[in-house]
């Protein structure tokens, strides 16, 4: 039985995207995107490279700008207004393919930086929270090391803890395991699965179909800048409707 | 196919291979010698290899001979045939031969009594003799401050650093110059009031009280206000009477002047350079264009012409009667000039920071100022420590150019003493240049060593 179906999804709308379009120069990179995400949803976005998956989730915290259409995150519309952007970034955590940890700061400082400077939290409280999340990702003993002294999988878990320290409402994962050696992928996925079971709203761009089957309640397939197909994982994998989806699935599951 | 099956490819290790120490001749002094010296000259297995070995052997020992004889020459000049004492006060006589009108039997090397006699001039220039304690005090404070900051375990390092960057320069200026500067009250007042107004506008602007423009540029306005305030305050402090005798800057000279010019350039160029480097990468066209124009202008002009312009041409443009100290003009010229170079060095560091660092900071909700201050600059500056120190060292040596506008730095004053007939000997100038070279080298080498120490200290990845 799919465990995903047992997890709660509420009716509260977290992300609302309507008729969104984005261009890089004259290249139309995201076309006619419509998507609603509810609190507690675990969404996996997949598709061939260059299909716009990463660009889509990077639009959600304004690392990329969209040119047309509407994006609302947590009830706030994303516009050029810096105050709105700051407000949204406080509530949206992001984990990157290449970790993007700050190499000149220790693991603990990486985790406490944003709570102290963005949330204006006292240093002691921030450190307490950081240690709590470092324990959750199972590396509290590395707190005083620098990122350069950790393995890839450990670094990515620190990156997850760092994002969680801001107690975000939504977590975005941009291919979190693509830069990792095979034996390290599992330790990162385990943390993500645990997070999903706790009810975090998550959007993951990933090629880990096992992860999609285990925790996603919705899988979105993108190609050429458009959302081609979305469905619950069982139907998505067993009964894909579009030809492009079938081709993609046969390519990634075919060996 | 049959070939494949007949070969036994199965293998199983049954016990671990022993862990052995490295061969004796591959480690330690012997190993180093074998690897770095002998390896190029001990291969005689073929005719070609033998020729090459002989060639390298000849080259090695030839260079060794040249190097040693140079060192021996230096040792002979500075120690063996040098004159150290002048007990009878003969001055030039003690360093010249009988034929040249002196008392020495053979041609002599370095004439140290000359250095001893002129040492005060080398260090203090023409600073009044009875006021030298003021310069000494400034030197001592500088030395103590720097040692304190270098020594990792010293207490209150933060406060000492703050003191050295804020109060110390003002105290040094008061001690060296003696205060009682006759600035127009209106000028000082203008700087103080304008500074306060800009600062206030910046602070209120950042709190979104004065509209969009000041919200966006409040940081810059605030910094500008602080700069004006600092200038006004320094002028104010310098105009008080501290009961010290006034010493005009045309009496400053020697090592003291070199240090004043170099340290001003060094301390001013880094912050200005950082601002310019950030400005050059700014998304706002106005900042970008201004920064590029500044950098390209100052980089395109030789320092000599900057100094000439500041001392000869600038007074022509300023209103009649504005008396602007010559040294101050040179200091401003050097600071503006070196900050353009510094800007490009810092920009090199900024460009080495990956986009991911900006995105990581943005995704956490840090604003642009926080991102630059806490994420980008610490990493960028660490990367360009060699370049920064390179610029510092270049600047330190370029201070010798102030000679052309009539200021006598260490080199200038040493050259100046060659004209003294009392000390005219064949080796006076060589001795003088040797001293100048050695003092410059000492400071530059010190900076270079410190930069290497700093790089090591700030290294946070795997140690090699």
HADDOCK unambig.tbl for C-alpha pairs under 7 A between the chains (distance, minus, plus):
assign (segid A and resid 61 and name CA) (segid B and resid 363 and name CA) 6.95 0.50 0.50
assign (segid A and resid 63 and name CA) (segid B and resid 359 and name CA) 6.88 0.50 0.50
assign (segid A and resid 86 and name CA) (segid B and resid 365 and name CA) 5.66 0.50 0.50
assign (segid A and resid 89 and name CA) (segid B and resid 363 and name CA) 5.75 0.50 0.50
assign (segid A and resid 89 and name CA) (segid B and resid 364 and name CA) 6.24 0.50 0.50
assign (segid A and resid 89 and name CA) (segid B and resid 365 and name CA) 4.89 0.50 0.50
assign (segid A and resid 90 and name CA) (segid B and resid 364 and name CA) 6.42 0.50 0.50
assign (segid A and resid 90 and name CA) (segid B and resid 365 and name CA) 5.21 0.50 0.50
assign (segid A and resid 93 and name CA) (segid B and resid 363 and name CA) 6.66 0.50 0.50
assign (segid A and resid 93 and name CA) (segid B and resid 364 and name CA) 6.74 0.50 0.50
assign (segid A and resid 94 and name CA) (segid B and resid 363 and name CA) 6.15 0.50 0.50
assign (segid A and resid 100 and name CA) (segid B and resid 356 and name CA) 5.39 0.50 0.50
assign (segid A and resid 100 and name CA) (segid B and resid 357 and name CA) 5.58 0.50 0.50
assign (segid A and resid 100 and name CA) (segid B and resid 360 and name CA) 5.40 0.50 0.50
assign (segid A and resid 102 and name CA) (segid B and resid 357 and name CA) 6.83 0.50 0.50
assign (segid A and resid 102 and name CA) (segid B and resid 375 and name CA) 6.87 0.50 0.50
assign (segid A and resid 104 and name CA) (segid B and resid 379 and name CA) 6.60 0.50 0.50
assign (segid A and resid 104 and name CA) (segid B and resid 460 and name CA) 6.42 0.50 0.50
assign (segid A and resid 114 and name CA) (segid B and resid 364 and name CA) 6.05 0.50 0.50
assign (segid A and resid 114 and name CA) (segid B and resid 366 and name CA) 6.73 0.50 0.50
assign (segid A and resid 118 and name CA) (segid B and resid 365 and name CA) 6.43 0.50 0.50
assign (segid A and resid 118 and name CA) (segid B and resid 366 and name CA) 6.21 0.50 0.50
assign (segid A and resid 146 and name CA) (segid B and resid 460 and name CA) 6.13 0.50 0.50
assign (segid A and resid 146 and name CA) (segid B and resid 461 and name CA) 6.80 0.50 0.50
assign (segid A and resid 148 and name CA) (segid B and resid 460 and name CA) 6.67 0.50 0.50
assign (segid A and resid 148 and name CA) (segid B and resid 461 and name CA) 4.28 0.50 0.50
assign (segid A and resid 148 and name CA) (segid B and resid 462 and name CA) 6.31 0.50 0.50
assign (segid A and resid 149 and name CA) (segid B and resid 461 and name CA) 5.64 0.50 0.50
assign (segid A and resid 149 and name CA) (segid B and resid 462 and name CA) 5.71 0.50 0.50
assign (segid A and resid 163 and name CA) (segid B and resid 364 and name CA) 6.93 0.50 0.50
